[in-house]
Amino acid sequence: MDDDGPHQRFAYTAPQFDFTSTLTYDESGFVIDYPGMPCACTDPRAAAPGEMADD
């Protein structure tokens, strides 16, 4: 399977759950795309560390 730019992609199968998908990992080895699972998303409107957010 081809990688997606800097991200590695792997085919994943869990037969006991009848699940097959492509998982995408970042440069650190963390899964960044796991279909069917919620993700921790960053709000682009959030303030950078040390800055105050606009209300």
N, CA, C, O and CB atoms as a CASP TS submission, in Angstrom:
PFRMAT TS
TARGET T0000
AUTHOR 0000-0000-0000
METHOD Language model
MODEL 1
PARENT N/A
ATOM      1  N   MET     1       0.846  -1.166   0.000  1.00  0.00           N
ATOM      2  CA  MET     1       0.000   0.000   0.000  1.00  0.00           C
ATOM      3  C   MET     1       0.897   1.237   0.000  1.00  0.00           C
ATOM      4  O   MET     1       1.885   1.294   0.732  1.00  0.00           O
ATOM      5  CB  MET     1      -0.965  -0.007   1.219  1.00  0.00           C
ATOM      6  N   ASP     2       0.556   2.204  -0.806  1.00  0.00           N
ATOM      7  CA  ASP     2       1.343   3.432  -0.881  1.00  0.00           C
ATOM      8  C   ASP     2       1.097   4.316   0.337  1.00  0.00           C
ATOM      9  O   ASP     2      -0.001   4.342   0.894  1.00  0.00           O
ATOM     10  CB  ASP     2       1.013   4.198  -2.164  1.00  0.00           C
ATOM     11  N   ASP     3       2.143   5.041   0.739  1.00  0.00           N
ATOM     12  CA  ASP     3       2.005   5.991   1.835  1.00  0.00           C
ATOM     13  C   ASP     3       1.278   7.236   1.333  1.00  0.00           C
ATOM     14  O   ASP     3       1.176   7.464   0.128  1.00  0.00           O
ATOM     15  CB  ASP     3       3.392   6.362   2.426  1.00  0.00           C
ATOM     16  N   ASP     4       0.775   8.036   2.272  1.00  0.00           N
ATOM     17  CA  ASP     4       0.065   9.273   1.964  1.00  0.00           C
ATOM     18  C   ASP     4       0.962  10.433   2.381  1.00  0.00           C
ATOM     19  O   ASP     4       0.838  10.948   3.492  1.00  0.00           O
ATOM     20  CB  ASP     4      -1.331   9.336   2.690  1.00  0.00           C
ATOM     21  N   GLY     5       1.862  10.845   1.493  1.00  0.00           N
ATOM     22  CA  GLY     5       2.819  11.890   1.838  1.00  0.00           C
ATOM     23  C   GLY     5       3.708  11.416   2.970  1.00  0.00           C
ATOM     24  O   GLY     5       4.331  10.360   2.862  1.00  0.00           O
ATOM     25  N   PRO     6       3.781  12.187   4.070  1.00  0.00           N
ATOM     26  CA  PRO     6       4.640  11.788   5.197  1.00  0.00           C
ATOM     27  C   PRO     6       4.001  10.722   6.086  1.00  0.00           C
ATOM     28  O   PRO     6       4.634  10.228   7.018  1.00  0.00           O
ATOM     29  CB  PRO     6       4.980  13.004   6.039  1.00  0.00           C
ATOM     30  N   HIS     7       2.755  10.370   5.799  1.00  0.00           N
ATOM     31  CA  HIS     7       2.034   9.417   6.640  1.00  0.00           C
ATOM     32  C   HIS     7       2.088   8.010   6.053  1.00  0.00           C
ATOM     33  O   HIS     7       1.891   7.814   4.854  1.00  0.00           O
ATOM     34  CB  HIS     7       0.579   9.857   6.813  1.00  0.00           C
ATOM     35  N   GLN     8       2.359   7.034   6.922  1.00  0.00           N
ATOM     36  CA  GLN     8       2.368   5.631   6.502  1.00  0.00           C
ATOM     37  C   GLN     8       0.958   5.077   6.593  1.00  0.00           C
ATOM     38  O   GLN     8       0.204   5.410   7.507  1.00  0.00           O
ATOM     39  CB  GLN     8       3.345   4.788   7.370  1.00  0.00           C
ATOM     40  N   ARG     9       0.610   4.222   5.627  1.00  0.00           N
ATOM     41  CA  ARG     9      -0.700   3.592   5.624  1.00  0.00           C
ATOM     42  C   ARG     9      -0.533   2.078   5.591  1.00  0.00           C
ATOM     43  O   ARG     9       0.337   1.550   4.899  1.00  0.00           O
ATOM     44  CB  ARG     9      -1.544   4.078   4.422  1.00  0.00           C
ATOM     45  N   PHE    10      -1.378   1.393   6.349  1.00  0.00           N
ATOM     46  CA  PHE    10      -1.335  -0.061   6.410  1.00  0.00           C
ATOM     47  C   PHE    10      -2.747  -0.619   6.332  1.00  0.00           C
ATOM     48  O   PHE    10      -3.690  -0.044   6.875  1.00  0.00           O
ATOM     49  CB  PHE    10      -0.632  -0.538   7.697  1.00  0.00           C
ATOM     50  N   ALA    11      -2.876  -1.753   5.645  1.00  0.00           N
ATOM     51  CA  ALA    11      -4.144  -2.468   5.642  1.00  0.00           C
ATOM     52  C   ALA    11      -4.262  -3.202   6.975  1.00  0.00           C
ATOM     53  O   ALA    11      -3.298  -3.821   7.426  1.00  0.00           O
ATOM     54  CB  ALA    11      -4.244  -3.465   4.425  1.00  0.00           C
ATOM     55  N   TYR    12      -5.428  -3.140   7.608  1.00  0.00           N
ATOM     56  CA  TYR    12      -5.652  -3.755   8.909  1.00  0.00           C
ATOM     57  C   TYR    12      -6.923  -4.591   8.844  1.00  0.00           C
ATOM     58  O   TYR    12      -7.945  -4.141   8.325  1.00  0.00           O
ATOM     59  CB  TYR    12      -5.749  -2.681  10.030  1.00  0.00           C
ATOM     60  N   THR    13      -6.854  -5.799   9.369  1.00  0.00           N
ATOM     61  CA  THR    13      -8.011  -6.688   9.402  1.00  0.00           C
ATOM     62  C   THR    13      -8.139  -7.306  10.782  1.00  0.00           C
ATOM     63  O   THR    13      -7.160  -7.788  11.352  1.00  0.00           O
ATOM     64  CB  THR    13      -7.896  -7.787   8.325  1.00  0.00           C
ATOM     65  N   ALA    14      -9.365  -7.289  11.321  1.00  0.00           N
ATOM     66  CA  ALA    14      -9.689  -7.951  12.592  1.00  0.00           C
ATOM     67  C   ALA    14     -10.869  -8.882  12.302  1.00  0.00           C
ATOM     68  O   ALA    14     -12.025  -8.490  12.464  1.00  0.00           O
ATOM     69  CB  ALA    14     -10.037  -6.896  13.749  1.00  0.00           C
ATOM     70  N   PRO    15     -10.576 -10.117  11.871  1.00  0.00           N
ATOM     71  CA  PRO    15     -11.650 -11.028  11.472  1.00  0.00           C
ATOM     72  C   PRO    15     -12.694 -11.293  12.555  1.00  0.00           C
ATOM     73  O   PRO    15     -13.873 -11.472  12.247  1.00  0.00           O
ATOM     74  CB  PRO    15     -11.059 -12.324  11.049  1.00  0.00           C
ATOM     75  N   GLN    16     -12.272 -11.320  13.822  1.00  0.00           N
ATOM     76  CA  GLN    16     -13.227 -11.599  14.892  1.00  0.00           C
ATOM     77  C   GLN    16     -14.290 -10.510  15.006  1.00  0.00           C
ATOM     78  O   GLN    16     -15.358 -10.748  15.572  1.00  0.00           O
ATOM     79  CB  GLN    16     -12.496 -11.748  16.216  1.00  0.00           C
ATOM     80  N   PHE    17     -14.012  -9.317  14.477  1.00  0.00           N
ATOM     81  CA  PHE    17     -14.969  -8.211  14.492  1.00  0.00           C
ATOM     82  C   PHE    17     -15.499  -7.895  13.091  1.00  0.00           C
ATOM     83  O   PHE    17     -16.235  -6.926  12.905  1.00  0.00           O
ATOM     84  CB  PHE    17     -14.319  -6.968  15.093  1.00  0.00           C
ATOM     85  N   ASP    18     -15.121  -8.717  12.108  1.00  0.00           N
ATOM     86  CA  ASP    18     -15.524  -8.490  10.719  1.00  0.00           C
ATOM     87  C   ASP    18     -15.168  -7.067  10.282  1.00  0.00           C
ATOM     88  O   ASP    18     -15.979  -6.362   9.681  1.00  0.00           O
ATOM     89  CB  ASP    18     -17.039  -8.739  10.549  1.00  0.00           C
ATOM     90  N   PHE    19     -13.918  -6.661  10.604  1.00  0.00           N
ATOM     91  CA  PHE    19     -13.457  -5.295  10.336  1.00  0.00           C
ATOM     92  C   PHE    19     -12.221  -5.326   9.451  1.00  0.00           C
ATOM     93  O   PHE    19     -11.253  -6.027   9.746  1.00  0.00           O
ATOM     94  CB  PHE    19     -13.154  -4.546  11.655  1.00  0.00           C
ATOM     95  N   THR    20     -12.261  -4.565   8.369  1.00  0.00           N
ATOM     96  CA  THR    20     -11.110  -4.381   7.483  1.00  0.00           C
ATOM     97  C   THR    20     -11.044  -2.906   7.117  1.00  0.00           C
ATOM     98  O   THR    20     -12.058  -2.308   6.759  1.00  0.00           O
ATOM     99  CB  THR    20     -11.215  -5.284   6.197  1.00  0.00           C
ATOM    100  N   SER    21      -9.860  -2.319   7.203  1.00  0.00           N
ATOM    101  CA  SER    21      -9.731  -0.904   6.905  1.00  0.00           C
ATOM    102  C   SER    21      -8.275  -0.556   6.605  1.00  0.00           C
ATOM    103  O   SER    21      -7.381  -1.397   6.704  1.00  0.00           O
ATOM    104  CB  SER    21     -10.257  -0.059   8.073  1.00  0.00           C
ATOM    105  N   THR    22      -8.066   0.686   6.242  1.00  0.00           N
ATOM    106  CA  THR    22      -6.726   1.240   6.066  1.00  0.00           C
ATOM    107  C   THR    22      -6.470   2.194   7.209  1.00  0.00           C
ATOM    108  O   THR    22      -7.232   3.138   7.412  1.00  0.00           O
ATOM    109  CB  THR    22      -6.570   1.958   4.687  1.00  0.00           C
ATOM    110  N   LEU    23      -5.395   1.959   7.967  1.00  0.00           N
ATOM    111  CA  LEU    23      -5.019   2.834   9.069  1.00  0.00           C
ATOM    112  C   LEU    23      -3.883   3.735   8.620  1.00  0.00           C
ATOM    113  O   LEU    23      -2.961   3.294   7.933  1.00  0.00           O
ATOM    114  CB  LEU    23      -4.612   2.017  10.319  1.00  0.00           C
ATOM    115  N   THR    24      -3.956   5.008   9.016  1.00  0.00           N
ATOM    116  CA  THR    24      -2.935   5.987   8.647  1.00  0.00           C
ATOM    117  C   THR    24      -2.212   6.440   9.907  1.00  0.00           C
ATOM    118  O   THR    24      -2.841   6.814  10.897  1.00  0.00           O
ATOM    119  CB  THR    24      -3.563   7.203   7.898  1.00  0.00           C
ATOM    120  N   TYR    25      -0.885   6.402   9.859  1.00  0.00           N
ATOM    121  CA  TYR    25      -0.038   6.749  11.004  1.00  0.00           C
ATOM    122  C   TYR    25       0.749   8.025  10.709  1.00  0.00           C
ATOM    123  O   TYR    25       1.134   8.274   9.566  1.00  0.00           O
ATOM    124  CB  TYR    25       0.929   5.585  11.343  1.00  0.00           C
ATOM    125  N   ASP    26       0.987   8.835  11.754  1.00  0.00           N
ATOM    126  CA  ASP    26       1.816  10.022  11.565  1.00  0.00           C
ATOM    127  C   ASP    26       3.291   9.649  11.689  1.00  0.00           C
ATOM    128  O   ASP    26       3.641   8.477  11.829  1.00  0.00           O
ATOM    129  CB  ASP    26       1.444  11.120  12.591  1.00  0.00           C
ATOM    130  N   GLU    27       4.142  10.663  11.635  1.00  0.00           N
ATOM    131  CA  GLU    27       5.585  10.445  11.650  1.00  0.00           C
ATOM    132  C   GLU    27       6.071   9.838  12.969  1.00  0.00           C
ATOM    133  O   GLU    27       7.143   9.235  13.017  1.00  0.00           O
ATOM    134  CB  GLU    27       6.303  11.755  11.395  1.00  0.00           C
ATOM    135  N   SER    28       5.281   9.995  14.044  1.00  0.00           N
ATOM    136  CA  SER    28       5.652   9.456  15.354  1.00  0.00           C
ATOM    137  C   SER    28       5.145   8.037  15.574  1.00  0.00           C
ATOM    138  O   SER    28       5.474   7.406  16.578  1.00  0.00           O
ATOM    139  CB  SER    28       5.124  10.352  16.446  1.00  0.00           C
ATOM    140  N   GLY    29       4.353   7.541  14.649  1.00  0.00           N
ATOM    141  CA  GLY    29       3.813   6.199  14.776  1.00  0.00           C
ATOM    142  C   GLY    29       2.442   6.131  15.421  1.00  0.00           C
ATOM    143  O   GLY    29       1.961   5.043  15.738  1.00  0.00           O
ATOM    144  N   PHE    30       1.798   7.289  15.623  1.00  0.00           N
ATOM    145  CA  PHE    30       0.456   7.328  16.181  1.00  0.00           C
ATOM    146  C   PHE    30      -0.582   7.232  15.067  1.00  0.00           C
ATOM    147  O   PHE    30      -0.423   7.832  14.004  1.00  0.00           O
ATOM    148  CB  PHE    30       0.248   8.610  17.001  1.00  0.00           C
ATOM    149  N   VAL    31      -1.647   6.472  15.321  1.00  0.00           N
ATOM    150  CA  VAL    31      -2.729   6.365  14.341  1.00  0.00           C
ATOM    151  C   VAL    31      -3.449   7.709  14.286  1.00  0.00           C
ATOM    152  O   VAL    31      -3.888   8.228  15.312  1.00  0.00           O
ATOM    153  CB  VAL    31      -3.726   5.202  14.704  1.00  0.00           C
ATOM    154  N   ILE    32      -3.566   8.268  13.077  1.00  0.00           N
ATOM    155  CA  ILE    32      -4.272   9.539  12.921  1.00  0.00           C
ATOM    156  C   ILE    32      -5.594   9.366  12.189  1.00  0.00           C
ATOM    157  O   ILE    32      -6.414  10.283  12.170  1.00  0.00           O
ATOM    158  CB  ILE    32      -3.401  10.535  12.177  1.00  0.00           C
ATOM    159  N   ASP    33      -5.808   8.213  11.592  1.00  0.00           N
ATOM    160  CA  ASP    33      -7.077   7.950  10.918  1.00  0.00           C
ATOM    161  C   ASP    33      -7.445   6.493  11.134  1.00  0.00           C
ATOM    162  O   ASP    33      -6.851   5.592  10.541  1.00  0.00           O
ATOM    163  CB  ASP    33      -6.992   8.284   9.397  1.00  0.00           C
ATOM    164  N   TYR    34      -8.437   6.276  11.995  1.00  0.00           N
ATOM    165  CA  TYR    34      -8.922   4.938  12.301  1.00  0.00           C
ATOM    166  C   TYR    34     -10.421   4.979  12.072  1.00  0.00           C
ATOM    167  O   TYR    34     -11.176   5.348  12.972  1.00  0.00           O
ATOM    168  CB  TYR    34      -8.559   4.487  13.780  1.00  0.00           C
ATOM    169  N   PRO    35     -10.865   4.602  10.867  1.00  0.00           N
ATOM    170  CA  PRO    35     -12.285   4.695  10.531  1.00  0.00           C
ATOM    171  C   PRO    35     -13.170   4.000  11.565  1.00  0.00           C
ATOM    172  O   PRO    35     -12.886   2.887  12.007  1.00  0.00           O
ATOM    173  CB  PRO    35     -12.532   4.094   9.158  1.00  0.00           C
ATOM    174  N   GLY    36     -14.238   4.682  11.932  1.00  0.00           N
ATOM    175  CA  GLY    36     -15.169   4.144  12.905  1.00  0.00           C
ATOM    176  C   GLY    36     -14.852   4.516  14.339  1.00  0.00           C
ATOM    177  O   GLY    36     -15.646   4.227  15.234  1.00  0.00           O
ATOM    178  N   MET    37     -13.723   5.146  14.580  1.00  0.00           N
ATOM    179  CA  MET    37     -13.341   5.556  15.932  1.00  0.00           C
ATOM    180  C   MET    37     -13.345   7.085  15.999  1.00  0.00           C
ATOM    181  O   MET    37     -12.970   7.748  15.032  1.00  0.00           O
ATOM    182  CB  MET    37     -11.934   4.980  16.322  1.00  0.00           C
ATOM    183  N   PRO    38     -13.767   7.646  17.134  1.00  0.00           N
ATOM    184  CA  PRO    38     -13.724   9.110  17.271  1.00  0.00           C
ATOM    185  C   PRO    38     -12.281   9.595  17.289  1.00  0.00           C
ATOM    186  O   PRO    38     -11.361   8.843  17.612  1.00  0.00           O
ATOM    187  CB  PRO    38     -14.456   9.563  18.558  1.00  0.00           C
ATOM    188  N   CYS    39     -12.102  10.849  16.942  1.00  0.00           N
ATOM    189  CA  CYS    39     -10.742  11.403  16.938  1.00  0.00           C
ATOM    190  C   CYS    39     -10.677  12.615  17.851  1.00  0.00           C
ATOM    191  O   CYS    39     -11.690  13.253  18.136  1.00  0.00           O
ATOM    192  CB  CYS    39     -10.303  11.785  15.502  1.00  0.00           C
ATOM    193  N   ALA    40      -9.491  12.916  18.296  1.00  0.00           N
ATOM    194  CA  ALA    40      -9.251  14.146  19.054  1.00  0.00           C
ATOM    195  C   ALA    40      -8.884  15.210  18.029  1.00  0.00           C
ATOM    196  O   ALA    40      -7.822  15.154  17.410  1.00  0.00           O
ATOM    197  CB  ALA    40      -8.108  13.963  20.152  1.00  0.00           C
ATOM    198  N   CYS    41      -9.758  16.160  17.862  1.00  0.00           N
ATOM    199  CA  CYS    41      -9.562  17.184  16.828  1.00  0.00           C
ATOM    200  C   CYS    41      -9.221  18.510  17.478  1.00  0.00           C
ATOM    201  O   CYS    41      -9.690  18.821  18.573  1.00  0.00           O
ATOM    202  CB  CYS    41     -10.823  17.328  15.942  1.00  0.00           C
ATOM    203  N   THR    42      -8.416  19.269  16.806  1.00  0.00           N
ATOM    204  CA  THR    42      -8.030  20.585  17.286  1.00  0.00           C
ATOM    205  C   THR    42      -8.931  21.626  16.657  1.00  0.00           C
ATOM    206  O   THR    42      -9.128  21.632  15.441  1.00  0.00           O
ATOM    207  CB  THR    42      -6.549  20.880  16.974  1.00  0.00           C
ATOM    208  N   ASP    43      -9.475  22.498  17.474  1.00  0.00           N
ATOM    209  CA  ASP    43     -10.295  23.591  16.969  1.00  0.00           C
ATOM    210  C   ASP    43      -9.375  24.649  16.395  1.00  0.00           C
ATOM    211  O   ASP    43      -8.565  25.216  17.129  1.00  0.00           O
ATOM    212  CB  ASP    43     -11.205  24.186  18.084  1.00  0.00           C
ATOM    213  N   PRO    44      -9.475  24.937  15.083  1.00  0.00           N
ATOM    214  CA  PRO    44      -8.571  25.926  14.473  1.00  0.00           C
ATOM    215  C   PRO    44      -8.757  27.323  15.049  1.00  0.00           C
ATOM    216  O   PRO    44      -7.903  28.188  14.850  1.00  0.00           O
ATOM    217  CB  PRO    44      -8.785  25.970  12.971  1.00  0.00           C
ATOM    218  N   ARG    45      -9.866  27.562  15.766  1.00  0.00           N
ATOM    219  CA  ARG    45     -10.106  28.876  16.377  1.00  0.00           C
ATOM    220  C   ARG    45      -9.460  28.998  17.743  1.00  0.00           C
ATOM    221  O   ARG    45      -9.447  30.080  18.329  1.00  0.00           O
ATOM    222  CB  ARG    45     -11.595  29.136  16.496  1.00  0.00           C
ATOM    223  N   ALA    46      -8.919  27.889  18.260  1.00  0.00           N
ATOM    224  CA  ALA    46      -8.320  27.902  19.602  1.00  0.00           C
ATOM    225  C   ALA    46      -7.058  28.749  19.610  1.00  0.00           C
ATOM    226  O   ALA    46      -6.357  28.865  18.605  1.00  0.00           O
ATOM    227  CB  ALA    46      -8.000  26.467  20.072  1.00  0.00           C
ATOM    228  N   ALA    47      -6.788  29.334  20.760  1.00  0.00           N
ATOM    229  CA  ALA    47      -5.585  30.162  20.909  1.00  0.00           C
ATOM    230  C   ALA    47      -4.341  29.285  20.974  1.00  0.00           C
ATOM    231  O   ALA    47      -4.378  28.159  21.469  1.00  0.00           O
ATOM    232  CB  ALA    47      -5.683  31.045  22.173  1.00  0.00           C
ATOM    233  N   ALA    48      -3.267  29.816  20.475  1.00  0.00           N
ATOM    234  CA  ALA    48      -1.973  29.135  20.589  1.00  0.00           C
ATOM    235  C   ALA    48      -1.547  29.179  22.049  1.00  0.00           C
ATOM    236  O   ALA    48      -1.999  30.050  22.792  1.00  0.00           O
ATOM    237  CB  ALA    48      -0.887  29.796  19.663  1.00  0.00           C
ATOM    238  N   PRO    49      -0.679  28.252  22.480  1.00  0.00           N
ATOM    239  CA  PRO    49      -0.221  28.277  23.878  1.00  0.00           C
ATOM    240  C   PRO    49       0.354  29.644  24.242  1.00  0.00           C
ATOM    241  O   PRO    49       1.164  30.201  23.500  1.00  0.00           O
ATOM    242  CB  PRO    49       0.836  27.182  24.119  1.00  0.00           C
ATOM    243  N   GLY    50      -0.067  30.178  25.382  1.00  0.00           N
ATOM    244  CA  GLY    50       0.418  31.476  25.836  1.00  0.00           C
ATOM    245  C   GLY    50      -0.387  32.649  25.321  1.00  0.00           C
ATOM    246  O   GLY    50      -0.108  33.789  25.693  1.00  0.00           O
ATOM    247  N   GLU    51      -1.393  32.404  24.463  1.00  0.00           N
ATOM    248  CA  GLU    51      -2.220  33.479  23.928  1.00  0.00           C
ATOM    249  C   GLU    51      -3.635  33.351  24.483  1.00  0.00           C
ATOM    250  O   GLU    51      -4.051  32.272  24.907  1.00  0.00           O
ATOM    251  CB  GLU    51      -2.232  33.450  22.375  1.00  0.00           C
ATOM    252  N   MET    52      -4.365  34.457  24.476  1.00  0.00           N
ATOM    253  CA  MET    52      -5.744  34.453  24.929  1.00  0.00           C
ATOM    254  C   MET    52      -6.660  34.238  23.728  1.00  0.00           C
ATOM    255  O   MET    52      -6.450  34.829  22.668  1.00  0.00           O
ATOM    256  CB  MET    52      -6.091  35.775  25.666  1.00  0.00           C
ATOM    257  N   ALA    53      -7.662  33.403  23.894  1.00  0.00           N
ATOM    258  CA  ALA    53      -8.642  33.172  22.830  1.00  0.00           C
ATOM    259  C   ALA    53      -9.609  34.323  22.788  1.00  0.00           C
ATOM    260  O   ALA    53      -9.926  34.907  23.825  1.00  0.00           O
ATOM    261  CB  ALA    53      -9.395  31.842  23.036  1.00  0.00           C
ATOM    262  N   ASP    54     -10.093  34.669  21.587  1.00  0.00           N
ATOM    263  CA  ASP    54     -11.129  35.688  21.434  1.00  0.00           C
ATOM    264  C   ASP    54     -12.461  35.079  21.822  1.00  0.00           C
ATOM    265  O   ASP    54     -12.752  33.947  21.437  1.00  0.00           O
ATOM    266  CB  ASP    54     -11.173  36.243  19.979  1.00  0.00           C
ATOM    267  N   ASP    55     -13.284  35.805  22.580  1.00  0.00           N
ATOM    268  CA  ASP    55     -14.612  35.328  22.965  1.00  0.00           C
ATOM    269  C   ASP    55     -15.648  35.782  21.977  1.00  0.00           C
ATOM    270  O   ASP    55     -16.829  35.475  22.136  1.00  0.00           O
ATOM    271  CB  ASP    55     -14.979  35.809  24.358  1.00  0.00           C
TER
END
